[in-house]
Amino acid sequence: MATMADVARAAQVSITTVSHVVNGTRPVHEDTVRRVRAAIERTGYTPNILARALARASTQSVGLALGGLSNPYLGDVIAAVEHEAARHDLTVLVGDTRDDPEQELRIVQALVRRRVDGLLLSPSPGAAERALPWLAAQRVPVVLIDRFADPRLDQVGSDNEEPTARLVEHLAELGHTRIGLVAGLPGLTTTAERVRGYRLGLARAGLAVDEALIGAGGSERAAAERATAALAAVADPTTALVSGNNLMTIGAMRALADRGLRVPDDMALVGFDDFEWAGLFEPRLTVVAQPAGEIGACAVGLLRARLDDPSRTPQAVRLPARFVHRASCGCR
C-alpha cells in the first residue's frame, strides 16, 4: 500500500508538502499541487481518513435532517449536499424528521451521538422549542437549510414571498378574480412566507383576500386533495389555484381529475416547486422552480465556514426562484 512518503518521492517534494496538499492545512503553489495530485494518482495512495479525523478531533461527517424525504425537491437538495460534501471528503448522514418536533429531536440527537462535525437542518414547526435549544446547548455548528427560523444561525433557502406573488399576479392578469391557495403545513416559515406572497399578489392585483379561499394542504398530497375539493365546492368557487409545494400540486390535480374538472379549462393551476414530471403532465405545469442545487452547495459552504471560524457573523442567504411558464395557467 502506497504511503505519503512514496507520493513525496514521486512528486519530488517533502512529506510535509504532500501533507499540506492532502489536508489543506497550508497554501501550496498550484504547480506543486498538480505534481502531488499526479503522484497520488500514479502511486494509488489513499489518505487515512480515520487518522486525519482523530488528529483533527473530527469525523469528516455532517448530519442532514430534513422533513418529508419523499418530496422530490428535497431529494434534489440531498443530492446537491452529498455532491458538494464529497468534494471536501465529507460523509453525509441523512435523517427524516417527518416535520414532527419530537422525531426531529430524536434524529438530531442520534446524529450528534455519531459525532458529526456539524448539522444541516430544515427546521420543523416546533424546532425553536426543542431541537434548536438542545443543539445550542451541545455547541453543535448548525446551518438551517430551506427554512429561515433563527437569525442567530447561518441559513440558506430560496425567496418565497415574491415568487408566490408573481404566480397570483399572473393568474389575475389572465382575468381570474377568485384565486385560491392550497397552503402548506402551519408553523413552517416557508408556509408563512408563501401565504404572505399570496396575499401580496392579490393586493397588487386589486383583489380582496377571501379567507375561505385559503385551504389547508398540510404540505402533503392527501390533505391537498381534501383542500382542493373543498375550494372547488364553495358557493362562489375558485377559477384558479396556487399550490404551495409540489406534493400538494399532485394532490390538487388528483382532486380536480376526480371531479371531472379539466386544467386549465375548468380550473387554472400553478404551483411552487418544479419537479421532474412537471413538464410531462398534460397540461404542462406552470410553476416556481427553486434552485435546489445552489441551496445544497451553499449550505455545505456555510457549514465549512462555520467550522473554520465558529465566531463569524451568521449569514442568511436568499437565493432567487425562477418562474417557469408553461400551460396549466391557461396560456397557450
C-alpha positions as CSV (number, residue, x, y, z in Angstrom):
1,M,0.0,0.0,0.0
2,A,1.4,3.4,-1.0
3,T,2.4,5.8,1.7
4,M,2.7,9.6,1.9
5,A,6.5,9.1,1.6
6,D,6.0,7.3,-1.7
7,V,4.0,10.2,-3.0
8,A,6.7,12.7,-1.9
9,R,9.4,10.7,-3.7
10,A,7.3,10.5,-6.9
11,A,6.5,14.2,-6.8
12,Q,10.0,15.2,-5.7
13,V,8.7,17.2,-2.7
14,S,8.8,16.9,1.0
15,I,6.4,14.7,3.0
16,T,5.3,17.9,4.7
17,T,4.3,19.4,1.4
18,V,2.3,16.3,0.5
19,S,0.5,16.6,3.9
20,H,-0.4,20.2,3.2
21,V,-1.9,19.3,-0.2
22,V,-3.8,16.3,1.1
23,N,-5.1,18.0,4.3
24,G,-5.5,21.6,3.0
25,T,-3.6,22.9,6.0
26,R,-1.5,25.5,4.2
27,P,-1.5,27.1,0.8
28,V,0.8,25.4,-1.8
29,H,1.9,26.6,-5.2
30,E,-0.5,25.5,-7.9
31,D,2.2,23.7,-9.9
32,T,3.3,21.8,-6.8
33,V,-0.3,20.8,-6.1
34,R,-0.7,19.4,-9.6
35,R,2.6,17.4,-9.2
36,V,1.4,16.0,-5.9
37,R,-2.0,15.0,-7.2
38,A,-0.5,13.4,-10.2
39,A,1.8,11.4,-7.9
40,I,-1.1,10.4,-5.8
41,E,-2.9,9.0,-8.8
42,R,0.2,7.2,-10.1
43,T,1.0,5.6,-6.7
44,G,-2.6,4.8,-5.8
45,Y,-2.1,6.5,-2.4
46,T,-5.3,6.7,-0.3
47,P,-5.3,9.2,2.6
48,N,-6.1,7.7,6.0
49,I,-9.4,9.4,6.7
50,L,-9.7,7.9,10.2
51,A,-6.2,9.1,11.2
52,R,-6.9,12.6,9.9
53,A,-10.2,12.7,11.8
54,L,-8.5,11.7,15.1
55,A,-5.8,14.3,14.6
56,R,-8.3,17.0,14.0
57,A,-10.8,15.7,16.6
58,S,-13.1,15.4,13.5
59,T,-15.1,12.6,11.9
60,Q,-15.3,14.2,8.5
61,S,-19.0,13.8,8.5
62,V,-22.1,16.1,8.6
63,G,-25.7,15.4,9.5
64,L,-28.6,16.3,7.3
65,A,-32.0,16.4,8.9
66,L,-35.0,17.1,6.7
67,G,-38.7,16.6,6.9
68,G,-40.6,14.6,4.2
69,L,-37.8,12.9,2.2
70,S,-40.4,11.7,-0.3
71,N,-40.6,15.3,-1.6
72,P,-38.8,15.4,-5.0
73,Y,-37.5,18.9,-4.2
74,L,-35.8,17.6,-1.0
75,G,-34.3,14.7,-3.0
76,D,-32.6,17.3,-5.2
77,V,-31.3,19.2,-2.2
78,I,-29.9,16.0,-0.7
79,A,-28.2,15.1,-4.0
80,A,-26.6,18.6,-4.1
81,V,-25.5,18.4,-0.4
82,E,-23.9,15.0,-1.0
83,H,-22.2,16.2,-4.2
84,E,-20.7,19.2,-2.5
85,A,-19.7,17.4,0.7
86,A,-17.9,14.7,-1.4
87,R,-15.7,17.4,-2.9
88,H,-14.5,18.1,0.6
89,D,-14.1,14.5,1.7
90,L,-17.2,14.7,3.9
91,T,-19.7,11.9,4.5
92,V,-23.3,12.9,4.9
93,L,-25.6,11.1,7.3
94,V,-29.3,11.7,6.5
95,G,-32.3,11.5,8.8
96,D,-36.1,12.1,8.1
97,T,-37.7,14.3,10.8
98,R,-41.1,14.0,9.2
99,D,-41.6,17.6,10.2
100,D,-42.5,16.3,13.7
101,P,-40.7,18.1,16.5
102,E,-40.3,15.0,18.7
103,Q,-39.0,12.9,15.8
104,E,-36.7,15.8,14.8
105,L,-35.2,16.0,18.3
106,R,-34.5,12.2,18.2
107,I,-32.9,12.5,14.8
108,V,-30.6,15.3,15.7
109,Q,-29.6,13.6,18.9
110,A,-28.8,10.4,17.0
111,L,-26.7,12.4,14.5
112,V,-24.8,14.2,17.3
113,R,-24.1,10.9,19.1
114,R,-22.4,9.8,15.9
115,R,-20.1,12.8,16.4
116,V,-20.9,14.6,13.2
117,D,-18.8,17.7,12.8
118,G,-21.9,19.9,12.1
119,L,-25.5,19.7,11.1
120,L,-27.7,20.9,8.3
121,L,-31.3,21.2,9.5
122,S,-34.6,22.0,7.8
123,P,-36.4,23.1,11.0
124,S,-39.9,21.7,11.8
125,P,-42.7,23.9,13.2
126,G,-41.5,23.1,16.8
127,A,-37.7,23.3,16.2
128,A,-37.4,26.5,18.2
129,E,-38.8,24.9,21.3
130,R,-37.0,21.5,21.1
131,A,-34.2,20.7,18.6
132,L,-32.6,24.1,18.3
133,P,-32.2,24.8,22.1
134,W,-30.8,21.3,22.5
135,L,-28.3,21.8,19.7
136,A,-27.2,25.2,21.1
137,A,-26.6,23.5,24.5
138,Q,-24.3,20.9,22.8
139,R,-22.5,23.7,20.9
140,V,-23.0,21.9,17.6
141,P,-22.4,24.0,14.5
142,V,-25.8,24.3,12.7
143,V,-26.9,25.6,9.3
144,L,-30.6,26.0,8.6
145,I,-31.5,24.8,5.1
146,D,-34.6,25.7,3.1
147,R,-36.3,27.4,6.1
148,F,-35.3,30.6,7.9
149,A,-36.1,30.2,11.5
150,D,-33.3,31.7,13.7
151,P,-31.2,34.8,12.7
152,R,-28.6,33.7,15.2
153,L,-27.7,30.8,12.8
154,D,-26.4,30.5,9.3
155,Q,-29.4,30.0,7.0
156,V,-29.9,29.4,3.3
157,G,-33.0,28.9,1.2
158,S,-35.0,30.4,-1.7
159,D,-37.1,33.5,-1.9
160,N,-40.7,32.5,-1.3
161,E,-42.8,35.7,-1.0
162,E,-42.1,37.5,-4.3
163,P,-42.3,34.3,-6.4
164,T,-45.7,33.4,-4.9
165,A,-47.0,36.9,-5.5
166,R,-45.8,36.6,-9.1
167,L,-47.9,33.4,-9.6
168,V,-51.0,35.2,-8.2
169,E,-50.4,38.3,-10.3
170,H,-50.1,36.1,-13.5
171,L,-53.4,34.5,-12.8
172,A,-55.0,37.9,-12.2
173,E,-53.6,39.2,-15.5
174,L,-55.4,36.3,-17.2
175,G,-58.7,37.6,-15.8
176,H,-59.1,35.4,-12.6
177,T,-60.7,37.1,-9.6
178,R,-61.4,34.0,-7.5
179,I,-57.9,32.7,-6.9
180,G,-57.5,30.1,-4.2
181,L,-54.4,28.9,-2.3
182,V,-53.6,25.4,-1.1
183,A,-51.3,26.3,1.8
184,G,-48.6,24.2,3.4
185,L,-48.1,22.9,7.0
186,P,-48.8,25.6,9.6
187,G,-45.8,26.7,11.6
188,L,-43.3,26.3,8.7
189,T,-41.6,29.5,7.7
190,T,-41.9,28.6,4.0
191,T,-45.7,28.2,4.5
192,A,-45.9,31.6,6.2
193,E,-43.8,33.3,3.5
194,R,-45.8,31.8,0.6
195,V,-49.1,32.8,2.3
196,R,-47.8,36.3,2.6
197,G,-46.8,36.2,-1.1
198,Y,-50.3,35.1,-2.0
199,R,-51.8,38.0,-0.1
200,L,-49.3,40.4,-1.6
201,G,-50.2,39.2,-5.1
202,L,-53.9,39.7,-4.5
203,A,-53.3,43.2,-3.2
204,R,-51.2,44.2,-6.2
205,A,-53.9,42.9,-8.5
206,G,-56.5,44.9,-6.6
207,L,-58.3,41.8,-5.3
208,A,-59.6,41.3,-1.8
209,V,-58.5,38.4,0.3
210,D,-61.2,35.9,1.0
211,E,-60.1,33.6,3.8
212,A,-62.5,30.9,2.6
213,L,-60.2,30.5,-0.5
214,I,-57.1,29.5,1.6
215,G,-57.2,25.8,2.1
216,A,-55.1,23.7,4.5
217,G,-53.0,21.5,2.3
218,G,-50.6,20.3,5.0
219,S,-47.6,20.2,2.6
220,E,-48.7,16.7,1.5
221,R,-50.9,15.0,-1.1
222,A,-53.9,13.7,0.8
223,A,-54.5,17.0,2.7
224,A,-54.1,18.9,-0.5
225,E,-56.7,16.7,-2.2
226,R,-59.2,17.5,0.5
227,A,-58.4,21.2,0.5
228,T,-58.8,21.4,-3.3
229,A,-62.1,19.5,-3.2
230,A,-63.4,22.0,-0.6
231,L,-62.2,25.0,-2.6
232,A,-63.9,23.6,-5.7
233,A,-67.2,23.2,-3.8
234,V,-67.6,26.7,-2.2
235,A,-70.7,28.7,-3.2
236,D,-68.6,31.1,-5.4
237,P,-65.9,28.7,-6.4
238,T,-62.3,29.4,-7.4
239,T,-61.4,29.5,-11.0
240,A,-57.7,29.3,-10.3
241,L,-55.5,27.7,-7.7
242,V,-52.0,28.3,-6.4
243,S,-50.4,25.2,-4.8
244,G,-47.8,25.7,-2.0
245,N,-45.4,22.8,-3.0
246,N,-45.0,20.0,-5.5
247,L,-46.7,17.3,-3.4
248,M,-49.7,19.5,-2.9
249,T,-49.8,20.2,-6.6
250,I,-50.1,16.5,-7.3
251,G,-52.9,16.2,-4.7
252,A,-54.7,19.2,-6.3
253,M,-54.5,17.6,-9.7
254,R,-55.9,14.3,-8.4
255,A,-58.8,16.1,-6.7
256,L,-59.7,18.1,-9.8
257,A,-59.5,15.0,-12.0
258,D,-61.8,13.0,-9.6
259,R,-64.4,15.8,-10.1
260,G,-64.1,15.8,-13.8
261,L,-62.5,19.3,-13.8
262,R,-60.0,20.0,-16.6
263,V,-56.9,22.1,-16.1
264,P,-56.8,24.8,-17.2
265,D,-60.2,24.9,-19.0
266,D,-62.3,24.5,-15.8
267,M,-59.6,25.5,-13.2
268,A,-56.2,27.1,-13.8
269,L,-53.4,25.6,-11.6
270,V,-50.0,26.9,-10.8
271,G,-47.6,25.8,-8.1
272,F,-44.5,26.3,-6.1
273,D,-41.7,23.8,-6.9
274,D,-40.7,22.5,-10.2
275,F,-40.1,18.7,-10.4
276,E,-39.0,16.1,-13.0
277,W,-42.5,15.3,-14.3
278,A,-43.9,18.9,-14.3
279,G,-43.1,19.3,-18.0
280,L,-44.7,15.9,-18.8
281,F,-48.1,16.4,-17.3
282,E,-50.9,17.4,-19.7
283,P,-51.2,20.3,-19.5
284,R,-47.6,21.1,-18.6
285,L,-47.4,22.8,-15.2
286,T,-46.6,26.5,-14.7
287,V,-44.5,26.6,-11.5
288,V,-41.9,28.4,-9.5
289,A,-38.6,26.5,-9.5
290,Q,-36.3,26.6,-6.5
291,P,-32.5,26.4,-7.0
292,A,-32.1,23.1,-5.1
293,G,-28.5,22.6,-6.3
294,E,-27.4,26.0,-5.2
295,I,-29.1,25.7,-1.9
296,G,-27.4,22.4,-1.1
297,A,-24.0,23.6,-2.2
298,C,-24.3,26.9,-0.3
299,A,-25.4,25.0,2.9
300,V,-22.3,22.9,2.8
301,G,-20.2,26.0,2.2
302,L,-21.7,27.9,5.1
303,L,-21.1,24.9,7.4
304,R,-17.5,24.6,6.4
305,A,-17.0,28.3,7.0
306,R,-18.7,27.9,10.4
307,L,-16.4,25.0,11.3
308,D,-13.3,27.0,10.3
309,D,-14.4,30.1,12.2
310,P,-17.0,29.5,15.0
311,S,-17.1,33.2,15.9
312,R,-18.0,34.5,12.4
313,T,-21.2,36.6,12.0
314,P,-24.2,34.4,10.9
315,Q,-25.2,34.7,7.3
316,A,-28.7,34.4,5.8
317,V,-28.6,33.7,2.1
318,R,-31.7,34.1,0.0
319,L,-31.5,32.6,-3.5
320,P,-33.9,33.7,-6.3
321,A,-36.5,31.3,-7.5
322,R,-37.4,31.1,-11.2
323,F,-40.8,31.5,-12.8
324,V,-41.4,28.6,-15.3
325,H,-44.1,29.5,-17.7
326,R,-46.0,26.5,-19.2
327,A,-49.7,25.8,-20.0
328,S,-51.6,24.9,-16.8
329,C,-52.2,28.6,-16.1
330,G,-54.3,28.8,-19.2
331,C,-51.8,30.4,-21.5
332,R,-51.4,28.9,-25.0
